[in-house]
Amino acid sequence: MSSFEFTDRVGRVSPSATLAISNEASALETQGVDVVDLSVGEPDFNTPENVKTAAHDALDAGKTGYTPSPGIPELREAIAEKLRADGLDHDAENVMVTPGGKQALYEVFQTLVGEGDEVALIDPAWVSYEAMTKLAGGSLTRVDTTPYGFHLEAALEDLQTAVSDETDLLVVNSPGNPHGMVYTDAALRGVRDLAVEHDITVVSDEIYQQIVHDDREMTSLGSLSGMGDRTITLNGFSKAYAMTGWRLGYFAGPAELVSEAGKVHGHSVSCATNFVQHAGVEALRNTDEAVAEMAAAFERRRDTLVAELADRGVDVPAPEGAFYLMLPVAADDQAWCAEAIGEAHVATVPGSAFGTPGYARLSYANSTDRLLEAFDRLEAHDLLTAGV
Ligand SMILES: Cc1ncc(COP(=O)(O)O)c(C=O)c1O
């Protein structure tokens, strides 16, 4: 038997908790078990028809070869146009098109985080920020917004205490996975003040930007004065356009950064898929109605869930965007999630995967019927009353 010597780098990270649970759900389903899978962060809608048609047209037109490494000019320009509408001073040269937002983040971390560099995360934080920091050799500082109902504005003093001149990168994710909060302008200004004071680069992960509830305004962090030169804006097509499997995303920032990260990009993926990029142009330009309809459906489900949970005696911080809800469960959230999937056949992700034990993340990218079915099952197994 051969024995490999794995790198320290890969030994520092664990497999994605979200993917692990959804694999477990799939395995149970293969055995014929009906699982209500609330673990995956994937819209349950189909990609808008005109986007699919644009991909077919691009294939028919022979758009099957490599593209320029940072993306086709039409898509980079369409993205830059969108970012300018958000108040960011960007041209096509400020944009890197990637196979998914995850790859965009990976390239940014590989470019900006070195051995021993400090990355600050706001908990609960999406699982991959920690792994990407570790893969790059960085160390973590974490600020917990849980005591403040996941509201960053109330946690600004804690953030102030956590960051310093030693902090190299701060990650902000609003609307946020797993908590669904949309950070207020006052919170974002607080982030700006700290970033400027300590000369910190900020990654603003805005992948849930179009899924905002209650007509809330969503400000792009890089549009605040003082942030243009220090913000990398991350976005993608998976969530808003129901295009998870297409693998299309991007980051945008100062041209110097895009060019340097281009080395990681060029030597790892070369470019995003050609015809998918053409579909991306269509998604950006002609899907306002479809995107609004999906966002409205998520909001209706949020309303139902929060009301239904209240009826069953469980109060949760109402999500303000995205499609996730943090359910207070039990101090040992991993055991709770294991019981939820093993006994009640409801798949959720333990809060500890996001730095927030005591909670489970439920994705409400599922039909209302299935969501209510999940609550019935959890209740039948006495799993809805535990709380922290
Ligand atoms: C906060 C956040 N950022 C980035 C991503 C990456 O998405 P994708 O690689 O599908 O574009 C996800 C996906 O779950 C996410 O939740």
The ligand as an ORCA input file, in Angstrom:
! r2SCAN-3c Opt
* xyz 0 1
  C     -21.504     33.503      1.795
  C     -21.164     32.751      0.558
  N     -20.179     33.197     -0.223
  C     -19.816     32.557     -1.332
  C     -20.449     31.395     -1.719
  C     -19.969     30.723     -2.971
  O     -20.957     30.408     -3.887
  P     -20.632     29.889     -5.341
  O     -19.264     29.308     -5.341
  O     -21.689     28.900     -5.669
  O     -20.683     31.113     -6.226
  C     -21.476     30.871     -0.926
  C     -22.127     29.587     -1.266
  O     -22.717     28.917     -0.467
  C     -21.849     31.573      0.232
  O     -22.845     31.147      1.017
*
